[in-house]
Amino acid sequence: MSKKQTGNPSIFRLILQIFQGALIGLGAVLPGISGGVLCVVFGIYKPIMELLSNPFKNFKTHVPRLIPVIIGAAIGFLGIANLLAFFLEKYPDTSVCLFVGLIVGMLPSLFREAGEKGRSTGSFVSMIIAMAVIFLLLGGLNAASVVITPNFAWYLFCGFCLALSVIAPGMSFSTLLMPLGLYTPFVDGIGHLDFGVLIPGGIGALITVICLAKAVNALFDHYYSIAFHAIIGIVIAATVMIIPFDSFTVSVGQCVTNLVFIVIGIAAALILDYFNQKVPVED
């Protein structure tokens, strides 16, 4: 009886970690969602950053714990790209509304994590400033209608943005690539295992991890609350910028559909956060 009680949580946790990893991989390619945010929400951001910033020192202690997450992330990242490209092409507004709901549903857990080491006036100032910067940046890109022809150099940039979305929670690479017209070809290339996309993207991601992982890790170690609240500001602003407001005015049916999928996304995120809190964390 006692064996079953101690064994079940471990099995459930293994399944949950693989599922969480799949969602992180999914979040790495979904518009408006940051893989780093999901790492934070699932409580694995710190060990991942410790591994990335000191891979040789932490390999033996961190990799075994993260293997289920890594497997899940590979499944989510590679397995969803083609499906994502299909839904974004066929049902763009509905898909984005679902993603918006997921992000909104994750905000309570983000605020909870951000306040883990207390809050100060500087925390909220950093959140407002970060929000304003993203509104200005993305608003300017949208107003300028910037369109870029994808090539090796730009796919390097895509890899940089992808890695940044994991290293810096809240930085969704899609929010930068969508206004530039790079998001769809990059995701489509990943889904079709196009090495002309995967190689430069991988190089860009690797360079980003090597150059920025330690710096971002140090930033969160010394200025946790300020940095985390800035991330929340980025999340809120980036989410607002991807809402397809025009589609709400197309018809009553489309408006209702959008709202329903936003609610579904919120509910799914809240349920996931609930189960995540119920599962004991292994030391």
Secondary structure, DSSP 8 states (H G I E B T S, - for coil): -HHHHHHHHHHHHHHHHHHHHHHHHHHHHSTT--HHHHHHHTT-HHHHHHHHHSHHHHHHHHHHHHHHHHHHHHHHHHHHHHHHHHHHHHSHHHHHHHHHHHHHHHHHHHHHHHTTT---HHHHHHHHHHHHHHHHHHHHHHHHT------HHHHHHHHHHHHHHHHSTT--HHHHHTTTT-HHHHHHHHHTT-HHHHHHHHHHHHHHHHHHHHHHHHHHHHSHHHHHHHHHHHHHHHHHHH--GGGGGT-HHHHHHHHHHHHHHHHHHHHHHHHHHHS----
